């Protein structure tokens, strides 16, 4: 790739007596990636993860009864079979004309948990925060083996009140006050564990106008409530009915709390929903009209890899293991017969993944590696080129 350029001086161009043309040489290095298999592709792209998946193209979830807001994805999929891939779902709801309208998932905003209690109250990683016992009866303690990390363990007492656990916003220092008329999403995981004892009956979880009645299971179950605030209080309270009441032998666990504002859907045909991907549940903001159908498509990762029909590579968080000690390519320099070796050290392909089209309409993956300095040797460039002397 030689380019001949004329020298220009005082407006004169070209080969003038006493002046010379300059030949600029731009060597090109051409190389092919060898054995770009799935394993190498995952290793090459920073943050790339592979999962074996099953796609559910069209599933009749349920016909609405006019009162339910929660719809399980249990036709061809159950929680025991695997985990739904986040953001893979498409939810359709029948309208009055019999047309299926693609629904928009409600956008979520910042958590209402604030201050030091944000960590303590949501995941109990460093304590129990300001969770309080009803009537100061029973006990609460942080224990391991939560849904994710630690969790709160509650043990009852014979004279415990119906409202046995609560987290109060305390003037907006623990939970940010709600706005009357705005939409919110409350999430909580509850279990009695196996072979746990909880004879106090159903638990009512309530936050402002949001309320759900649950029966504690022996495994962790995530519950989600979407509601419209009817006031500003963000207090979260757990209670049981007066009969049979709480006994000293009753034990339950809570974990993974979240309270956040979500969008209200106002467009024609839109109801708005949030997803519980772990449990495979759709939560509509308002109950779909009676006799109208709910249709879904989604992807899930089966617990048994051999059941999968697709392998998918997706981007993720960059970790230390994504850095490659060195990446070397062997190529040819234009105008030379002998090959050279180009080496990038401490390499990371952090520019994402792109595909270009070759002249024969073949898809060519483009991966760009960037060398990174060794923190213990900042004077050495993270690359080198080796070539034969003869």
C-alpha positions in Angstrom: 0.0 0.0 0.0 2.3 2.7 -1.3 0.9 6.2 -1.7 3.0 8.8 -3.6 2.5 12.3 -2.4 3.8 15.5 -3.9 5.6 18.0 -1.7 3.8 21.3 -1.5 5.7 24.5 -0.8 4.6 28.1 -1.3 1.6 27.0 -3.4 3.8 24.9 -5.7 2.9 21.2 -6.1 4.4 18.3 -7.9 7.9 17.4 -9.0 9.5 20.8 -9.1 13.3 21.0 -9.7 15.0 20.6 -6.4 12.0 19.0 -4.8 11.1 15.4 -4.5 7.9 13.4 -4.2 7.4 11.5 -0.9 6.4 7.8 -0.9 4.3 6.9 2.1 4.1 3.2 3.0 1.2 1.8 5.0 1.9 -1.9 5.7 -1.2 -4.0 6.2 -1.3 -7.1 8.3 -3.9 -9.7 7.3 -4.7 -12.7 9.5 -7.6 -15.1 10.0 -9.0 -16.2 13.4 -8.5 -19.9 13.6 -11.0 -22.3 15.3 -13.5 -19.7 16.2 -15.7 -22.2 18.0 -18.3 -21.5 20.7 -15.8 -22.0 23.5 -13.3 -19.6 22.0 -15.9 -17.0 21.2 -17.1 -16.9 24.8 -13.4 -16.6 26.0 -12.8 -13.8 23.5 -15.7 -11.5 24.4 -15.5 -9.7 27.7 -18.5 -10.6 30.0 -19.8 -13.2 27.6 -21.8 -16.0 29.1 -23.2 -19.2 27.5 -26.5 -20.8 28.5 -28.5 -23.7 27.1 -32.1 -22.6 26.5 -35.6 -23.6 25.4 -37.8 -21.2 23.5 -41.6 -21.2 24.1 -43.0 -19.6 20.9 -46.7 -19.2 21.8 -48.3 -20.2 25.0 -51.9 -19.7 26.1 -51.3 -18.6 29.7 -54.8 -18.2 31.0 -58.3 -16.8 30.3 -58.9 -13.9 32.7 -61.7 -14.1 35.3 -61.9 -10.4 35.8 -60.4 -10.3 39.3 -56.9 -12.0 39.1 -53.8 -9.9 38.5 -51.3 -12.8 38.8 -50.8 -15.2 35.9 -48.3 -18.1 36.1 -46.3 -19.3 33.1 -47.1 -22.9 33.8 -48.0 -24.4 30.4 -44.9 -26.3 29.2 -42.8 -24.7 32.0 -42.7 -24.9 35.7 -40.3 -23.4 38.3 -39.0 -26.9 38.9 -37.8 -27.1 35.2 -35.5 -24.0 35.2 -35.3 -20.3 35.2 -36.8 -17.7 32.8 -34.3 -15.6 30.9 -34.8 -12.0 32.0 -36.3 -9.6 29.4 -37.0 -12.5 27.1 -40.8 -12.5 27.6 -43.5 -11.0 25.3 -46.9 -10.7 26.9 -50.0 -10.3 24.8 -53.5 -9.4 26.1 -56.7 -9.7 24.2 -58.7 -6.5 23.6 -62.4 -5.8 23.1 -62.0 -6.4 19.3 -60.4 -9.8 19.9 -57.0 -8.6 18.8 -53.9 -9.6 20.8 -52.1 -6.5 22.0 -48.4 -6.7 22.9 -48.0 -5.3 26.5 -45.3 -3.0 27.7 -43.6 -4.0 30.9 -43.8 -1.2 33.5 -40.5 0.7 33.8 -38.9 0.6 37.3 -37.2 3.5 39.0 -35.0 4.0 42.0 -35.5 1.9 45.2 -37.5 3.5 48.0 -35.1 2.0 50.5 -32.6 4.7 51.5 -29.8 5.4 53.9 -27.9 2.8 55.8 -31.0 0.6 55.9 -30.9 0.1 52.1 -28.6 -2.8 52.5 -29.8 -4.1 55.9 -33.5 -4.1 55.0 -33.4 -5.4 51.5 -31.1 -8.3 51.8 -30.1 -8.4 55.4 -26.4 -8.6 54.4 -25.2 -6.6 57.4 -28.0 -6.8 59.9 -31.8 -6.3 60.3 -31.9 -2.6 60.0 -35.0 -1.1 61.6 -37.3 -4.1 61.3 -39.5 -4.2 64.4 -41.5 -6.9 66.2 -45.2 -6.3 66.7 -45.8 -5.5 70.4 -42.1 -6.4 71.0 -43.2 -10.1 71.1 -41.2 -12.9 69.5 -37.7 -12.8 68.3 -35.9 -11.7 65.1 -32.4 -12.5 64.0 -30.2 -12.5 60.9 -29.3 -16.0 59.7 -27.5 -17.5 56.7 -29.1 -19.6 53.9 -31.4 -16.9 52.7 -32.7 -16.7 49.1 -29.5 -14.7 48.4 -27.0 -14.4 51.3 -28.6 -13.7 54.7 -32.2 -13.4 55.7 -34.4 -12.4 58.6 -35.7 -15.3 60.8 -38.8 -14.6 62.9 -39.8 -16.9 65.8 -43.2 -16.4 67.3 -44.5 -16.0 70.9 -47.7 -17.1 72.5 -49.0 -13.5 73.0 -47.7 -12.1 69.7 -50.1 -9.6 68.1 -51.7 -10.2 64.6 -49.2 -7.6 63.1 -46.0 -9.5 64.0 -43.4 -7.8 61.8 -43.1 -4.3 60.4 -40.7 -1.9 58.7 -41.8 1.7 59.2 -40.6 4.6 57.0 -39.9 6.7 60.1 -40.3 10.1 58.5 -38.7 9.1 55.2 -35.3 8.0 56.8 -35.8 4.3 56.1 -38.2 4.3 53.2 -38.9 7.3 50.9 -42.5 8.4 51.3 -44.8 7.4 48.5 -46.8 9.8 46.2 -50.5 9.5 46.3 -51.8 8.2 43.0 -48.4 6.9 41.7 -47.8 3.3 40.9 -45.4 1.1 42.9 -44.0 -2.4 43.0 -43.3 -4.4 46.3 -41.2 -7.5 46.2 -40.6 -10.0 49.1 -39.4 -13.6 49.4 -40.9 -15.7 52.2 -40.5 -19.3 53.4 -41.1 -21.5 56.5 -38.2 -23.8 55.3 -38.3 -27.6 55.4 -39.4 -29.1 57.8 -40.4 -25.7 59.2 -43.5 -25.1 61.3 -45.9 -22.3 60.7 -49.3 -23.0 62.1 -50.5 -19.4 62.2 -52.2 -19.6 58.8 -51.8 -17.2 55.9 -49.6 -14.2 56.1 -50.8 -10.8 54.8 -48.1 -8.6 53.4 -49.3 -5.0 53.1 -47.7 -1.7 51.9 -50.1 1.2 51.5 -52.8 0.1 49.0 -50.7 -3.0 48.0 -51.7 -6.2 49.7 -51.1 -9.9 49.1 -52.1 -13.0 51.2 -49.7 -15.9 51.0 -49.3 -19.4 52.5 -45.7 -19.9 53.5 -44.0 -22.8 51.6 -41.1 -25.0 52.6 -39.0 -23.4 49.8 -38.3 -19.8 49.0 -41.0 -18.1 47.0 -40.8 -14.6 45.6 -44.0 -12.5 45.7 -44.6 -9.3 43.8 -47.3 -6.7 44.3 -48.0 -3.8 41.9 -50.3 -1.1 43.3 -51.4 2.5 43.2 -50.7 4.5 46.3 -53.6 5.9 48.3 -51.6 8.1 50.5 -47.9 8.6 51.3 -47.1 5.9 53.9 -44.4 3.4 52.7 -44.7 1.2 55.8 -44.3 -2.6 55.2 -46.3 -4.8 57.5 -46.7 -8.6 58.0 -49.8 -9.9 59.8 -51.9 -13.0 60.4 -55.6 -13.4 61.4 -56.6 -13.5 65.1 -57.4 -17.2 64.8 -55.4 -19.4 65.2 -52.8 -16.7 65.9 -49.1 -17.1 66.4 -47.6 -19.7 68.6 -44.1 -19.9 70.1 -43.3 -22.8 67.7 -44.1 -20.7 64.6 -41.0 -19.8 62.4 -40.8 -18.0 59.1 -38.1 -16.2 57.1 -38.1 -13.2 54.8 -35.6 -11.9 52.3 -35.0 -10.0 49.0 -37.2 -7.0 49.7 -37.7 -4.2 47.1 -40.0 -1.3 46.9 -39.8 0.9 43.8 -41.9 3.2 41.6 -43.1 1.9 38.3 -44.7 3.5 35.3 -48.5 3.7 34.9 -49.6 2.5 31.5 -52.1 4.9 29.9 -51.9 4.0 26.2 -54.8 2.3 24.5 -54.8 -1.4 25.0 -52.0 -1.3 27.6 -52.5 -2.6 31.2 -48.9 -2.6 32.4 -47.2 -5.5 34.1 -44.1 -6.5 36.0 -42.3 -9.9 35.9 -41.2 -12.4 38.5 -38.7 -14.2 36.4 -37.6 -16.5 39.2 -41.1 -17.9 39.8 -42.3 -17.5 36.2 -45.2 -15.1 37.1 -46.8 -12.1 35.4 -48.3 -9.4 37.6 -50.7 -7.0 35.8 -51.3 -3.6 37.3 -55.0 -4.0 36.9 -56.9 -7.3 36.4 -57.5 -8.1 32.7 -61.1 -8.2 31.6 -63.1 -11.4 32.2 -62.9 -13.9 29.3 -60.0 -12.2 27.7 -57.0 -14.4 26.9 -53.4 -13.9 28.0 -50.7 -15.1 25.6 -46.9 -15.3 26.2 -43.7 -16.2 24.5 -40.4 -16.5 26.5 -37.1 -18.3 26.9 -36.0 -20.4 29.8 -32.9 -22.1 30.9 -33.7 -25.8 31.8 -32.2 -27.3 34.9 -31.1 -30.3 32.8 -28.8 -29.0 30.0 -29.5 -32.0 27.8 -33.2 -30.8 27.5 -32.1 -27.6 25.8 -32.6 -27.0 22.1 -30.5 -23.8 21.8 -27.2 -22.4 23.0 -27.2 -18.7 23.5 -24.2 -16.4 24.1 -25.1 -13.1 25.9 -23.1 -10.2 27.3 -22.6 -9.8 31.0 -20.5 -8.2 33.7 -16.7 -8.1 33.0 -14.7 -10.1 35.5 -11.0 -10.7 36.1 -11.2 -14.0 34.3 -12.1 -12.2 31.0 -8.6 -10.8 30.7 -6.4 -13.0 28.5 -2.7 -13.2 29.2 -1.9 -12.7 25.6 -3.5 -12.9 22.2 -1.3 -13.6 19.2 -2.1 -13.6 15.5 0.2 -14.7 12.7 -0.2 -12.7 9.5 1.5 -11.3 6.4 2.7 -7.8 5.9 1.9 -6.3 2.5 4.9 -6.6 0.2 6.7 -9.2 2.3 6.8 -13.0 1.9 7.5 -14.0 5.5 4.9 -13.9 8.2 5.0 -11.8 11.4 3.5 -12.4 14.9 1.5 -9.6 16.6 0.9 -10.0 20.3 -1.5 -8.1 22.6 -0.8 -8.6 26.3 -3.4 -8.6 29.1 -6.0 -8.5 26.4 -9.7 -7.8 26.7 -12.3 -7.6 24.0 -14.3 -4.8 25.6 -15.6 -3.2 22.5 -18.6 -5.6 22.3 -19.4 -7.8 19.4 -20.2 -6.8 15.8 -20.7 -8.6 12.5 -19.5 -7.3 9.1 -20.4 -8.6 5.7 -17.7 -10.1 3.5 -17.9 -9.6 -0.3 -19.6 -13.0 -0.7 -22.3 -12.0 1.8 -20.8 -14.1 4.5 -21.2 -12.9 8.1 -17.8 -12.2 9.6 -17.6 -11.7 13.4 -15.4 -8.8 14.4 -13.7 -8.9 17.7 -11.3 -6.1 18.8 -8.8 -6.9 21.5 -7.3 -4.1 23.5 -4.1 -4.5 25.5 -4.0 -3.3 29.1 -1.0 -2.2 31.1 0.4 -4.4 33.9 -0.2 -2.3 37.1 3.2 -3.5 38.4 5.0 -2.4 35.2 3.5 0.7 33.8 6.6 1.5 31.7 6.1 -1.5 29.4 3.7 -1.2 26.5 1.1 -4.1 26.4 2.0 -5.3 22.9 4.9 -6.5 20.8 5.5 -7.5 17.1 7.9 -10.3 16.1 9.2 -10.9 12.6 12.1 -12.8 10.9 15.3 -10.9 10.3 15.8 -12.5 6.9 
